[in-house]
Amino acid sequence: MAKRSAIEELKEKLRELVAAHGLGNEAVRVKIGTLSVKQAIGSPARQDFPLLHGKEVMIEARVMESCGQAFTDAPQDFSGTLNDVLNLELTTNGNRAVFIATLNAVTAHLKMVAGTRHCHDEEPEECARQIARYLLDNVGKVKIGLIGLQPAILDFLVRAFGADNVRCTDLNPDNIGNRKYGAAIWDGGKDTVKLIKWCDIVLATSSTINNDTFNEIRRKADEFGKRLIIFGVTGAGAAELLGLERLCYQPH
């Protein structure tokens, strides 16, 4: 019997949370709208974050007084109840983003997680610095496979581990086949398994949960015995509910 996908596991767990806390019968409204760049990330000095160039956008869900965010390439507005969210067909990036942002808002409301809103200004830079430092201090100078190009993280990984020990996959054709900070950028559509085989540590953007590539990443990391760590605001609630390792050093 095939293992359930991450999004299916999360849907069941959110359904259990909503039922356990009686939220489905309350007049809970979930409103989601696309954030401006300044609302999402502020004004960082580094200008190569994907958010700044429209490659991805951030959406935000509000459940009572709590909010949760998620990256997506298919933003859409939504208004309804938590039960309406639970009835969404999670077969598109847009619906999955609505669901994940809502999940983050609910887990924040229940005080289960922190870091459900993206950090601002120079905080992403400092978070990237601390991620690289944590990995170097705790696993030594190993090979790092970065899934999803986050420029500050890639930059600090190369500084800590050296360009020969860091490789990255990405889905943006503007990045594929190039080098960033000295590290090779491979095609996320066909080279991710090769990356997982090559590296010692898999560091994956939690946006992979939204774009439906996380299941294969998790399966291959398990198959090859590689430690899998996720990063990013999108995975805040998912990490808690699925028991995933997540690095976030500037929680909001």
C-alpha positions in Angstrom: 0.0 0.0 0.0 1.4 3.4 -1.1 2.3 5.8 1.7 0.0 8.8 1.9 1.3 12.1 0.5 2.4 14.8 2.9 -0.6 17.0 1.9 -3.0 14.1 2.7 -1.4 13.5 6.1 -1.6 17.2 6.8 -5.3 17.4 5.8 -6.2 14.6 8.1 -4.2 16.2 11.0 -5.8 19.6 10.4 -9.2 18.0 10.4 -8.5 16.4 13.8 -7.3 19.7 15.2 -10.4 21.6 14.0 -12.6 18.9 15.5 -10.7 18.6 18.8 -10.9 22.4 19.4 -14.4 22.9 18.0 -13.2 25.3 15.4 -15.3 23.9 12.6 -18.6 24.9 14.2 -17.4 28.4 15.0 -17.9 31.5 12.8 -14.2 31.4 11.9 -13.4 33.3 8.7 -10.3 32.6 6.6 -9.4 35.4 4.3 -6.4 35.1 2.0 -4.9 37.8 -0.2 -1.6 38.3 -1.9 0.9 40.4 0.0 3.0 43.1 -1.5 6.7 42.6 -1.6 7.2 45.1 1.3 4.6 43.4 3.4 6.1 40.0 2.8 9.8 40.6 3.2 10.4 44.3 4.0 13.4 46.0 2.3 16.4 43.7 2.5 19.8 44.9 1.2 20.2 41.7 -0.8 18.2 42.1 -4.0 18.1 38.5 -5.4 15.4 37.0 -3.3 12.8 35.4 -5.6 10.0 37.4 -3.9 11.6 40.7 -5.1 11.3 39.6 -8.8 7.9 38.1 -8.9 8.9 34.5 -9.2 6.9 33.6 -6.2 4.4 35.5 -4.0 3.4 35.2 -0.4 -0.2 34.7 0.6 -1.5 35.1 4.2 -4.4 33.4 5.9 -6.0 34.8 9.1 -7.8 32.7 11.5 -9.2 34.8 14.3 -6.3 36.9 15.5 -3.6 34.6 14.1 -2.0 34.4 10.7 -0.1 32.0 8.6 1.8 32.5 5.4 2.9 30.4 2.4 4.9 30.9 -0.8 3.2 30.0 -4.1 3.5 30.5 -7.8 -0.4 30.3 -8.1 -1.9 32.9 -5.7 -5.6 33.1 -5.2 -8.0 34.8 -2.8 -10.2 32.8 -0.6 -12.8 33.5 2.0 -14.8 30.9 4.0 -14.7 28.7 7.1 -12.1 26.2 8.2 -14.5 23.4 7.1 -14.5 25.0 3.6 -10.7 24.8 3.6 -10.9 21.2 4.6 -13.2 20.5 1.7 -10.8 21.9 -0.9 -9.4 19.6 -3.5 -5.7 19.8 -2.9 -4.7 19.0 -6.5 -3.5 22.5 -7.5 -0.7 24.7 -6.3 -3.3 27.4 -5.6 -5.5 25.3 -3.4 -2.5 23.7 -1.6 -1.2 27.2 -0.8 -4.6 28.2 0.7 -4.6 25.1 2.7 -1.0 25.4 4.0 -1.3 29.1 4.9 -4.5 28.2 6.8 -2.8 25.3 8.5 0.0 27.7 9.6 -2.6 30.1 11.0 -4.4 27.4 12.9 -1.2 26.0 14.5 -0.2 29.5 15.4 -3.6 30.2 17.0 -3.2 27.0 19.0 0.3 28.1 20.1 1.8 24.9 18.6 4.4 26.7 16.4 6.2 30.0 15.9 7.6 31.3 12.6 4.3 31.3 10.6 5.1 34.8 9.1 8.1 35.6 7.0 11.0 37.5 8.5 11.8 41.1 7.2 14.6 43.3 6.1 17.9 41.9 7.2 16.4 39.0 9.2 16.5 36.6 6.2 20.2 37.3 5.9 20.8 36.6 9.5 18.7 33.4 9.4 20.8 32.1 6.5 24.0 32.9 8.4 22.7 30.9 11.4 21.5 27.9 9.3 25.0 27.6 7.7 26.7 28.0 11.1 24.4 25.4 12.7 25.1 22.8 10.0 28.8 23.4 10.1 29.0 23.2 13.9 26.7 20.1 14.1 27.6 17.9 11.1 31.0 19.2 10.0 32.2 19.9 6.5 29.9 17.6 4.5 28.2 17.9 1.2 25.0 19.9 1.2 22.2 19.6 -1.3 20.0 22.6 -1.4 16.6 22.1 -3.0 15.1 25.4 -4.0 17.4 28.4 -4.6 17.2 30.8 -1.6 20.1 33.1 -2.4 21.2 34.1 1.1 21.2 30.5 2.3 23.2 29.3 -0.8 25.6 32.2 -0.3 26.3 31.3 3.4 26.4 27.6 2.7 29.2 28.2 0.1 31.1 30.4 2.5 30.9 27.7 5.2 31.3 24.5 3.2 33.0 25.6 0.0 31.5 25.7 -3.5 32.6 22.1 -4.3 30.6 20.8 -1.3 27.3 22.7 -2.2 24.9 22.0 -5.1 21.4 23.3 -5.6 18.4 22.3 -7.7 15.8 24.9 -8.7 12.7 25.0 -11.0 13.3 28.5 -12.3 14.7 28.2 -15.9 16.6 31.5 -15.4 18.8 29.8 -12.7 19.2 26.2 -14.2 22.6 25.5 -15.7 24.2 28.5 -14.0 26.4 29.0 -11.0 25.4 31.1 -8.0 28.1 32.0 -5.5 30.2 29.4 -7.2 27.7 26.5 -6.7 26.2 24.6 -9.6 22.4 25.0 -10.1 20.8 21.9 -11.4 17.3 21.3 -12.9 14.8 20.6 -10.1 12.6 18.8 -12.6 15.0 16.1 -13.4 18.2 16.3 -11.2 16.8 16.2 -7.6 17.3 12.5 -7.2 20.9 12.9 -8.4 21.4 15.7 -5.9 20.0 13.6 -3.0 22.4 10.7 -4.0 25.3 13.1 -4.1 24.9 15.0 -0.9 25.1 14.1 2.8 22.5 16.6 4.0 19.3 17.5 2.1 18.2 21.0 2.9 14.9 21.6 1.1 12.6 24.6 0.8 9.2 23.9 2.4 7.6 25.3 -0.7 8.1 21.7 -2.1 5.0 20.8 0.0 3.0 23.3 -2.0 4.3 22.4 -5.4 3.8 18.6 -4.8 7.5 17.6 -5.0 8.1 17.0 -1.3 6.8 13.4 -1.3 9.5 12.2 -3.8 12.2 14.2 -1.9 11.2 12.6 1.4 11.0 9.1 -0.2 14.4 9.4 -1.8 16.0 10.9 1.3 14.7 7.9 3.3 15.8 5.4 0.6 19.4 6.8 0.4 19.6 7.3 4.2 20.1 11.1 3.9 19.1 13.5 6.7 16.3 15.8 5.4 15.9 19.3 6.8 13.3 21.9 5.6 13.5 25.6 5.8 11.0 28.4 5.1 7.8 29.9 6.5 5.6 27.6 4.4 6.6 24.5 6.4 6.0 25.8 9.9 2.9 23.9 10.7 3.8 20.9 8.5 7.1 20.4 10.4 5.3 20.3 13.7 2.5 17.9 12.6 4.7 15.6 10.5 7.7 15.5 12.8 10.0 17.1 10.2 13.3 18.8 11.1 13.0 22.5 10.2 15.5 25.4 10.6 14.1 28.9 11.3 16.1 31.4 13.3 14.0 34.6 13.0 10.5 33.4 13.9 7.5 35.8 13.6 
